[in-house]
Amino acid sequence: MTQTALCLHSLPRSLLSIHELLERMWFEEIFKEYKKSIRLLRGSMKGRILIVDDDPIVRLDIRRILEAADYEVVAEASDGFEAIDLCQKYRCDLVMMDIKLPLLDGLTAGKKILEDALAYSVILLSAYSDEHYVQKAKANGISAYLVKPLDSKSLIPMVEVCIEKGRQLQQMSNEMVKLSKKIDDRIVIEKAKGLLMARDHLSEPEAFKRIRTISMQKRVPMIEIAKLLVLQDDVT
């Protein structure tokens, strides 16, 4: 029998039970982290979430609900400033944040996070329902307002909807930015064509062909050639 086994054998039964309990908890924690790693490798995590609450027990309860549903809790914060910093670091899909926080409240922090596109969606949490805060939340783009305590039956569907809606809105925003840039670029190219047509007496197809030819020769995008032609006209 090993020395460790002898030591354990000599312990009182109550202490031995505590040792067994701690050992079991340790193995459960290791196994949970192992399963989480496997899900991450397989890409099966449903979303990246930041939990913000000044009560660590509340944060733990929410974390357990989310992780049981295969969501990744990337970090936890206890105030609004910390929430913004962590969002800048992790770029979350969703932030779940208590409305009343020390230093910086959840409503203000949530508005900043959404304005800077640091997360797709924000859910505000509160211990009670307050119509004033509900209306404020709606006016500032908050996705949902939930009253604690939370349970998985009501929380998980809301989380899923908010993440998906947030992703769709972000995709639409990205498409709008791309479309706006295309329109702006087209306006510049049209202006450059007009300058060439007036200066060199070219037809519209000829002016376009010249811009394209210069672009190919210099290996520079057409929009950059067009911008330089417009700039040249402005300074001369």
DAKAHU-V542429 format. One record per residue. N is the residue number from 1. PSI is psi in whole degrees, 0 to 359 (NA if undefined). Layout:
# DAKAHU-V542429
N PSI
N PSI
This chain:
# DAKAHU-V542429
1 135
2 165
3 321
4 317
5 320
6 319
7 315
8 322
9 329
10 352
11 149
12 154
13 323
14 317
15 324
16 322
17 320
18 318
19 316
20 321
21 314
22 320
23 318
24 318
25 321
26 315
27 321
28 320
29 317
30 317
31 322
32 317
33 324
34 314
35 322
36 318
37 319
38 317
39 322
40 318
41 325
42 353
43 28
44 0
45 135
46 338
47 159
48 125
49 139
50 131
51 130
52 114
53 142
54 358
55 112
56 331
57 319
58 317
59 318
60 317
61 316
62 318
63 314
64 318
65 315
66 314
67 329
68 336
69 15
70 29
71 148
72 118
73 106
74 333
75 170
76 148
77 158
78 355
79 169
80 322
81 316
82 324
83 315
84 316
85 316
86 326
87 322
88 329
89 318
90 340
91 72
92 160
93 323
94 142
95 124
96 116
97 132
98 143
99 329
100 107
101 154
102 154
103 303
104 123
105 162
106 325
107 314
108 315
109 319
110 318
111 317
112 317
113 318
114 320
115 323
116 6
117 44
118 349
119 155
120 319
121 158
122 130
123 126
124 141
125 147
126 155
127 348
128 158
129 127
130 113
131 326
132 312
133 326
134 314
135 321
136 318
137 315
138 319
139 338
140 17
141 11
142 137
143 325
144 159
145 112
146 145
147 128
148 155
149 155
150 153
151 158
152 326
153 324
154 329
155 311
156 314
157 321
158 319
159 315
160 315
161 316
162 319
163 314
164 317
165 319
166 319
167 319
168 317
169 321
170 320
171 318
172 320
173 318
174 320
175 322
176 320
177 316
178 317
179 318
180 320
181 319
182 319
183 315
184 317
185 320
186 322
187 317
188 316
189 319
190 321
191 319
192 319
193 316
194 321
195 316
196 320
197 319
198 320
199 317
200 8
201 50
202 155
203 168
204 314
205 323
206 320
207 318
208 318
209 322
210 316
211 317
212 321
213 315
214 320
215 316
216 320
217 318
218 354
219 47
220 139
221 147
222 323
223 324
224 322
225 316
226 318
227 320
228 323
229 318
230 318
231 319
232 319
233 327
234 325
235 351
236 NA
